[in-house]
Amino acid sequence: MPKHKSIPDQLRLAALPVALAGLLNVAYAQETAPTAPAMTAEEKAIGKRIYFERCAGCHGVLRKGATGKNLQPEWSKQMPDGSTQTGGTLKLGTNRLEKIIAMGTEGGMVNYDDILTKEEINIMARYIQNVPDVPPEFSLADMRASWKLLVPVDQRPTKQMNKVNLKNVFGTTLRDTGKLALIDGDTKEIWQILDTGYAVHISRLSASGRYVYTVGRDGLITLIDLWFEKPTTVATIRIGSDARSVDTSKFKGYEDKYLIGGSYWPPQYSIMAGDTLEPIKVVSTRGMTVDGEYHPEPRVASIVSSHIKPEWVVNVKETGQILLVDYSDIKNLKTTTIESAKFLHDGGWDASKRYFLVAANASNKVAAVDTKTGKLAALVETKKIPHPGRGANFMHPKYGPVWATGHLGDAVVSLISTPSEKKEHQQYKQYNWKVVEELPMAGAGNLFVKTHPKSTHLWTDLPMNPERENTESVYVFDLKDLSKAPVKIDVAKDSGLPVTKALRRAVHPEYNEAGDEVWISLWGGKTDQSAIVVYDDKTMKVKKVITDPQMITPTGKFNVWNTQYDIY
């Protein structure tokens, strides 16, 4: 993760992507809490930038909390027994907040003592005791003003103009540089590096597999055409000042027609043309939570495209509402609202692609939506703060089809039994929607679990664990015998890179198209060399270490074929 210790603040701001630098210079509506620690204008600018980069994703722009805790200066909460619970960063004070920021927490927050300087930690401890900054709204007109159609459809290739095996290309986020590396999975060579939004959260594929869509934390969506001789960005658009999710229309007859993007700020989703990104519609998600309380910042978390209807599954984090958005008639939009649990985050399909399972992580639950009936299928209790990524599907020798999730706040991988309409699977029906087994991990702090239909292994990471031996390693379970302890693989050691004070976090296992390789990002600091380490899935031995001066802070990697068809 990036170090800033020797870089002046002015240079750091100048080095940010232009879009993010512009965002940070926006004149926010702002108040000052009367008892908050004093801050200079320069310190507040630094605090605003760091909070956006490091904190807003978990704690929210308004700091009301979700995956992370409420960080408002003062807050109160009505308890079921009628009493009122109060808290806030002002009660904790600067010294206590400095320790929390520096050392991290057992709930999954990493230690920042090797990411931020002591001065920056002090600034953040004081900044979060001040009333939150409120960014501006973002309208359809704002989207249209930001839209850039760089290459019109009629000027694009009519067939693939390169000889790359597009099915095995990996879209790799270079988080802190605002770029995406497209890597040829066959040759393990970097094919092209393109500018994107800052800290791209995901890459998604069009139904045809031709287009790659990325969405940055700064709200910038890029549309990349893989049919050119070299991948080319053909359109960009901004959907807000903070975003994390996109997906396309996949149902038959709507392939590549629409794109939906979900924003953290403003809390809304936007619909665009799939081949040009021309803005079509913006829909706010502000409203009531499942508890019947109004929430001003219900952020759009994961979005997936249904395989059986012309619908998107849109998960609204703070309200706990799951929206089934019918895109067959955009002008007369029909939406089914399903109550689940707060706070919705990431999730994935079961093996049948009928049920979508999403972590309501701060509620310690997984919600399952039946996209065939349009109803909630189950709310499954799990250990603390489930965080599945897309999860992992496999056949359990005793319980049949299961879907797996790891946890940020607990040292287990939970296996949830999922329904199947296959005749040979009816014997497992009694287990459906129950946690049938918990696989012990070396600690909490898991972000992703991954397997493949052709694999007999379950790969798990621990990038948010505070111990170096865990955060720089992955653990691999044998699906043929889950009673065995997982095999620990020291990815940092296998990379051959020199040891640094800053951790290199092993994160996001991703299979290749064939299902016989696993790619793992070794996420180092911005000034340290990072790498992607490729393993043979069968032998768990290193096949290739991909390093390059441009390989800076790699995080998520998305294989075209597996992402296009939701294989995990």
Secondary structure, DSSP 8 states (H G I E B T S, - for coil): ----TTS-HHHHHHHS-HHHHHHHTS--B----TTS----HHHHHHHHHHIIIIIHHHH-TT---SSS----SSEEEE-TTS-EEEE-HHHHHHHHHHHHHHH--TTS----TTTS-HHHHHHHHHHTTS---B-----HHHHHHH-EESS-GGGS-SS--S-S-GGGEEEEEEGGGTEEEEEETTTTEEEEEEE-STT--EEEE-TTS-EEEEE-TTSEEEEEETTSSS-EEEEEEE--SEEEEEEE--STT-TTTEEEEEEEESSEEEEEETTT--EEEEEE--EE-TTS-EES---EEEEEE-SSSSEEEEEETTTTEEEEEETT-STT-EEEEEE--S-EEEEEE-TTSSEEEEEEGGGTEEEEEETTTTEEEEEEE-SSSB--TT-EEEEETTTEEEEEE-BSSSSEEEEEE----SGGGGGGGGGTTSEEEEEE-SSS----EE--TT-SEEEEE-TT-SSHHHHTEEEEEETT-TTS--EEEEHHHHHT----SS--EEEEEEE-TTSSEEEEEEE--TTS--EEEEEETTT--EEEEE--TT--SEEEEEEHHHHHTT--
